[in-house]
Amino acid sequence: MSTLAVLPTGKCLLVPITLRAVTLVSRTKYVSSRITTPSKIKAALAGRQWLPGSKSYSEPFPEYLASPRDNFPMVYEWNGSSQQNIHDLAMEARQILDDRLAMYGAVLFRNMPIFNSSAYSEFMNGLGYAMMGYEGGTGYRHSVEDNVLTASDEPPNYCIELHNEMSYSPKHPLKVFFYCEIPPKPGEGGETVISDNRDILRKLNPQLVDKLRKVGLKYLRYLPREQRGDYASWQKSFVTEDKTEVEQMLQARGMSYRWEEEGAISIWHNLPAFVNHPKTGEEIFFNHYCPHHASFYKAHPLYAHLDIPDNRYPKHCCYGNGDEIEEDTLQHVRAVTWREAVGFQMQRGDVIAIDNINVKHARLSFTGERRILVSLTRD
């Protein structure tokens, strides 16, 4: 059996698809499976519009996004009733996650009888993890249900770079869950992408790794008051109109700040580029090295026309000693990260759980409809 790949030249290439068997997971109604329906059109990476680093020749991206590998992500299909009690559904999923998520990094649940955002919220609450909000986050999101947000309100023609959720903050989620309410159609993009930090670290330049261990990273943010439509305001980012509450949040996180004359706020703080996984103890390359850098915005449709200093973009990143990150070094990290990435289009009802320390996630640009929701947990 074959699938059709469309090359940039317009030529077509037949690619074989392997159909894989499923095995039962003991004592649950989930069956262990694999993704058997990869997109018929391969997603281009090299030269892709609005994907930071994709047009560089110094260390090019892969031509196409790789398909999921064995056990990355781990896949489980629901094999019970479509009328299953959501709480029971969640409890069985929790057993799998506690046993396997840290090891494999990402677990995808398919064929789930979760048909809307309300049921997804019930499922998340039923898992029993400590839920986390998005106060102080840098992305564009809005609340949908209890403990449920839109995954991103970024323009659909823009690619969201691979990143670990809120790794620019000392307070970040340990798990990230995505639920597919409206799936993208075949050929319309919107692939969900994951990349394992453990694999990335093994491929990075050892000299860069040593430097980052020594100096860490400095993160900067510039948030105007709520008037400019092209910037995320401090009111939206911190979910408050009260400057005192903002200051209290920043102080609790050990961040420095300065209120600007125009009503904006500048924020900066240093963090290590590595953390130890709370469950395994393994040292993990965990940071916002590339997606927090101003170059992220220079390849963004809402900001590409601007000619401003790097520290006046919504966010910027440099070495912990204040030195700017070299362009070729940024490209090296981006290229390695995308070489280790795999992706697929989510299906309606899918829930993917991601170990936020071990695995980065991203979204490719898309046309048509696509609605993915997100939930964050502290444990």
N, C-alpha and C positions, 0 to 999 in steps of 0.2 A: 504494500500500500504506500502511496506517495502523496506528498503535499507540494503545492506550488509556491516557489519563492520568486519574488520580483526583484531583479537587480537594478541598481541606479541607471544602468544603460537602457533599461526597458526590456532586456532579455529575461526569459523565464528559466528557472532551474527547478527540476524535480528533486525533492528531498524525501528520503524514506521515513515513514512513521512506524515505530514499533508499538504494537498493542501489547499491554502488560496485564498480567493476571493480578487478582487481589487475594489477600489472605485475611482470615478472621482474627480480630484482636480478642483475646480471651476475656470473658465476663463483661463485655460491653456490646452495644449495638452499633459500634463503629467498626468498619472494615478498613484495614490498611491497604492503601492503593497508591497509584501514581497518576500524574497528569497525563492523560492519554489523548488529549485533543489540543495540541499546540496550534497556534495561529497559522492559518494557511499562507499568510503573507509575513515574511520575516521582517522584524523591526530593525531599520537601519540605525546605526549609532554614528559612525564616522561621517562628518559633514552634515549632521542633522541640525536643522534650524532651531535656535533657542535652546541648545544644550551646551552649557559652559564647557569649553575645551574641545568640543567635537571637531572643530575646523583647524586645529593646530597640526602642524607637520613635524614638530620637534619630537613628540612621542605620541603617535596617532592612536585613536580609539579603535577597538575592533570594528570590522565592517558591519556586523550584525550583532544584535543581542542574542546571547546563548539561551537555549531552551533549558528548563529545569533539569538538574542532575539527579542521580539516584539519591533519595532521601534529602534532597534540598530543593524545595521544602519537603518535609514529611507530609504525606497526604492520607487523610482518613475520610471515608464516606459514611454518612449516616445510613444504617441499614434497618432502622426501625420504622415505626408508624409516623406518618406525616402529621398525625394528631398528638404526637408525643408531648407530654408535659415539659415546658421549657426548663423548669428547675432540674428535672431528671436529666435532660439533655446536657445541661451545664455541668452537673455533677460528674457525669461520665467523661466529659471533655476535660474537666479539671484533673482527673486521674491521669489522663494521657499527658497533659501539659506538665504536671509536677514530675512525671517520670522521664519525659523525653525532650522537653523544650530546650533546656540548657545545653544538652548534648548536640542536638541537631540544628538549633538556632531558629527554625521557623517550622510551624505546623499549620497546614491548611486543612480545614474541615469543609467537605463538600456534601452536596445533596441535603443540606440542613433545612428542616422545616421552620425556618425563620423568614417570614414573608414581609416584614416591614420594620421600620425603625423602632417602634414600640416593643416588638418581640425581641429585637436585638438588645435593647436596653434591659429587658427582663433577663435575657441570657447572660449579659455581662454582670448584672447584679447577682445572678444565681451562681456564678463561678466562685464568688466568695473572696475575691482579691480586694485589697484596699485600693479604691478608685482614686484617681488624681485629676485635678483640673489643669487648665492650660494657662493660668495666670503668668504673665511674663514671657509667654512664647513669642517667637518672631514670625510665625506663619499667619496666613489669612484664613480664619475659620470662624464658624458661628455655631452656637448650641442648637441641637435638634431635639434631644430627649435628655432624661436624667443620665448623666455620665456619658453622653454621646454627642459628638461634634461632627461637622463636615470634615472630611479628611483634608481638603484644601479648597479655598475659594480663588486660587490662582487662575489666570487665564488658561483656557484649555490648550491653546497653541504653544504653551510654554512647558518645557520639561523640568520637573522638580529633581534636583540633583540628589544623588545618593547621600544619605545622612543618617546619623543616629539621633533619635528624637531628643531634643533639648540637651544635647551633649555640651552645649555652650554654657550650661547652668549647673551649679553644684547640686540643684534639686532637679532630677530627671526621672522619668518612668523607667522601671525595669522591664516592663512588658508593654507592647503596643499591639492593639487589635484593630483589624480593618474588616468591615462588613460591606458586602456588595449589594446595594439596593437596586441599582439600575446598571447592568453590565454594558461595557462598550461592545459595539457590533464588530464581527470579524472584519479586519481590514481598516478599521477606523482608529487604531492605536489605543492609547490609554493603558498600556501594559503596566502591571505591578511588578516592580523590580526589587530583588534582594541581593546582597553581597555580604559574604562572611568576613568579619574583621580579622579572624584568625588566619584565613588564607591571604588576605591583603598584607598583613604584617610580614609574612614570610617572603613576599615579593618586593617589599620596599627597599630602597637604597639604605644599607646599614649605616652610612654616615649620617643620613637624615634622621634615622631612628635614634641614633646616639644623641644628636643635637636636640631633638625634641624631648628626650628623657631629661636632658640637663636644663633646658630653658623654658620648656612648656610653651603655652600660648596665651596671648592677650586678646580678649574679645571686646569690641567696641560697638555701641549702638547709638543711633541718633533717631529720636522719636519726637516729631513735632506735636503741637497741640492739635486737636481734632478739627482741622480746617482743610488740610491738603488731602485730596482724594487719592493721590498716587503714593502716599506713604501710610504705613500703619501708625496711628497716633498712640501716644502713651496711654490715653484713656481706653482704647480698645485693647492694647497689649496687656494692661494690668487690670482691666475690667473694673475701673473705678474713675470717678471724676475728682477724687480727693488726692491732692498732692501729698498730704501727710501719709496716707495709706501706701502710696507708691514708695515714699522714702522708707517706711517701715519694712516693706517687702525687700527692698534693696539692701538695707542694713542687715536684715536677717540672713541674707545670702552672701554677705561680705563683699558687696559691690560698691564701687565708688561712683559718684554722680555729680552732675552740675546742671542747674537750671539755666537755660540760655535766655537772652533778652527777649527773643521772639516767642517765648512760651514753650520752647522745645526742651527736651532733656537729653544730655549726653551721659552715657553709662559706660563704664569700663571695669574689667576685672581680669585676673589671671587664673588659669587652671592648668593642671597637668595634662599632657597629651595622652596619658595612659591611665587606666584604672585596673584594679583587680576584680575579676568577676566575683560577685558575692556568694555564689554557690560553689564554683570550682576553684576559686583562688587564682586562676590563670591571668597573667598580664595581658590586657586587651588594648589595642589601638583604638581609643574612644575619644573623639573630639569632633569639632566642626571646622576643621582645617580649611577645607575648600568651600563648603556652602555658606560659611559666615564671611568669606572674603568678598571685597567689593567687586571682584571679577564676576561673581555670581550675578550681580545686578547689571553689569556691562553687557551681559548676554541675555537680558530680560526685556521683553517687548515694551514694558512700561517705563524703563529707565535708560534704554540704550541711547536715547537722543540727548541725555544730560551730559554736561561737561562740568563736573564738580570734583572737589577733593575727595579722596577715598573715605575720609572720616565723616563725610556728609551724606553718604549713602545710608540706608537704614541700618546696615551692619557692615563691619569690617573686622579683619583678623590679622594679627602679626605675631612674630615670635614674642615670647614672654619678656625678652629684654628690650622690646620696642623696635627691633629691626624689622623691616618689611620682608615679607616672604617673596622669594625669587619666582619669576614667571615660570621658568623651566621646572622648578621644584613643584609648584602647583600642578603643572601639567603632568608631571610624573605620578603624583598621587592620584590624580583624576584618572589617568590612563590605566594604572594598576587596578583601581577600584572597579572600573567598568569591565576590565578583562576578567575579573572574578565574578561578575554579575550574571544572574539568570533572570528571566522574566516570563510572564504569561498574562493573558487577559483573565480577570476574575469572572466567575459566573454568578448569576443571581442566587443569593442565599449563602455564598461563600463567606467563611470567616477565617482569616489568617491571623495566627498569633505569632508575634516576633519577639525573640529575646533581644531587647533593645541594646544590651551591652555587646552581644556577640555579632549582631547582624544589622547592617544598614538597609534602608528601604528608599524607594524612589518611584516616580511616575513619569511615563513618557507622555508626550503631547497626544491629543486626540481630537477627532471631529465627532459631531453627533452628540448623543446623550451618554452620560456616565455619572453615576452618583455613588461614591464610596464614603462610608462613615467611619469614625475612629473613636477608640476609647483607650485611656491610659491607666496603668496601674502602678502602684508604688512597690508592689512585691511580686 
